[in-house]
Each structure stands twice: as C-alpha cells, then as structure tokens.
Amino acid sequence: MPLWLVFHPTGTFEDAASKHALTKDITKIYTGIGLPAFYVVVNFMKLPPGDVWVGAERKLEKPFIRIVAEHIAVRLDDEDRIYKQTCGAIENALRPHIADKGYDWEFHVDETERRLWMVNGMIPPPFGSDAEKVWAKENRPVVWEGAY
C-alpha cells in the first residue's frame, strides 16, 4: 500500500474538496500501474501556525507542505530512470494542488518490506497476480489462496 502523510499548515487543505482532488490525483498514480484504489491511504496532518520550522526558522509567511510517502505494495527497481519517472509522476500529481498555489513543498518516499504488510489479517496477493486483479476490480480485500 502507499501510505501518504501530508503535513500542512492551517489554511491549506481546509475543505473536503481540496483533499478529495489531491487524493484522486495521488490514487491515479497507483491505479495506473494496476494497484487497487483502496491500497492508497492519505492522511492529512494539520499543523497549527508556528509549528512548521524549516532550517530552524518558523515558516509563517508562505505555506510549507511536507509529504512522506511509504511504498509497500511495490518496490521500485534500483534504476535511476525508474526513480526519476516515479518522482516525476509524484511531482505531476502534486503540482496543481501545491506548487501552482505558490506553496513551498518537499516530499520523500520510503520503501517498506512487503513481507511486513497485511490487510484485514491477510497477506496481500503478489503484484500483478490474478488475485490482486480481483482485489483491484472489487476494490476491497478478498480471500485468496495465499492469504494466510
């Protein structure tokens, strides 16, 4: 699953419409490679004014958005081209919601060992497998042969 934590100051991502628009664009990154939409979890972490510090200075004059994405369902091949392509897809998804609004921003992606991940007590099916395609079609976890 991709888990995204969006750390944002008060005054940004205040309404459901702005959150929905961003989460739709994030989700498209993953459904575009065949992952089930329900794998994508985005948590918005609102920070009060004065609680965002960059370089030991408070960020009050311009919103600063910090994003941490954790990839678990699929690990990237260790190739510069793949990393650049992935960062480009993320940047393109974020741009209209953050950069185009004039906010400062930063993101990073961690990759977590897939074998340490379960959904509703089940081991998720392998990436690209027929069982995962069922999960994507149903948009929910479905018991499969290797689930336990």
C-alpha angles and dihedrals in degrees: 000000000000111000115194124193112195110196108196137163125244109279095044126087090005098148136053092242094060091045092047093050092051094045091050091055092045092049091052089062090063103033085052089068093044103266119141113260091232090065089072113089120179121185120191112213109195115205122202120240110283095025095096113084126175121182091355091302128110114246103222106132098057129023115254117202119197119192129191117189122190117200116202108146095060130020118209122243110253095252127121090224092057093047091049091048091050094048089048092053091049092047091049091051093049100040100082092046100043119007095040088054090057096250123144112237148172136186139184135185127221122195116216126198107266092216088069093061131092134171119209088342093307132114104240117242119261117276112274094008124138089249091055089049088057089051089051093047093047092038090220139077113279125189110258134177097268097038097109 
